[in-house]
Amino acid sequence: MNQLIIDRWKDSFRDAFACNGEHCKETGFFCFEITVEQKEYLEDHIELIDAMCEDYFDKVPHTIKFEPFNNGMEYVYTCDCYF
């Protein structure tokens, strides 16, 4: 796997937080888009998502799910975090 591409999940996280972070804090639900390759990597490294959420939300999600998603250009996944 290309580590540079895999690490771009952090950019997607930051972009989603910039757009919806405050609303997500209120609702307890946050999601961001990831590629298939990123999903496979993050499934084995869930602690990375926990750490980002703790940095941005001051809490760790109790549940993380990966849901298939068609963004209009390709099939990807959303990483859904529930607090």
CORPEWO-V721845 format. One record per backbone hydrogen bond with DSSP energy under -1.0 kcal/mol. CO is the residue of the C=O (numbers start at 1). NH is the residue of the N-H. E is the energy in kcal/mol with one decimal. If there is no record, write none. Layout:
# CORPEWO-V721845
((CO & NH & E) (CO & NH & E))
This chain:
# CORPEWO-V721845
((2 & 6 & -2.3) (3 & 7 & -2.6) (5 & 8 & -1.0) (6 & 9 & -1.6) (7 & 10 & -1.6) (8 & 12 & -1.7) (9 & 13 & -2.3) (10 & 14 & -2.6) (11 & 15 & -2.6) (12 & 16 & -2.4) (13 & 17 & -2.4) (14 & 18 & -2.5) (15 & 19 & -1.8) (16 & 20 & -2.7) (17 & 21 & -2.7) (20 & 24 & -2.7) (21 & 25 & -2.1) (22 & 26 & -1.4) (23 & 27 & -2.1) (24 & 28 & -2.4) (28 & 83 & -3.1) (30 & 81 & -3.8) (32 & 79 & -3.2) (34 & 77 & -2.6) (35 & 39 & -2.4) (36 & 40 & -2.3) (37 & 41 & -1.8) (38 & 42 & -3.1) (39 & 43 & -2.3) (45 & 48 & -2.1) (46 & 50 & -2.1) (47 & 51 & -2.2) (48 & 52 & -2.0) (49 & 53 & -2.7) (50 & 54 & -2.3) (51 & 55 & -2.2) (52 & 56 & -2.3) (53 & 57 & -3.5) (54 & 58 & -1.2) (63 & 82 & -2.7) (65 & 80 & -3.2) (67 & 78 & -2.7) (69 & 76 & -3.6) (74 & 71 & -2.0) (76 & 69 & -2.5) (77 & 34 & -3.0) (78 & 67 & -2.3) (79 & 32 & -1.3) (80 & 65 & -2.5) (81 & 30 & -2.4) (82 & 62 & -2.1) (82 & 63 & -1.4))
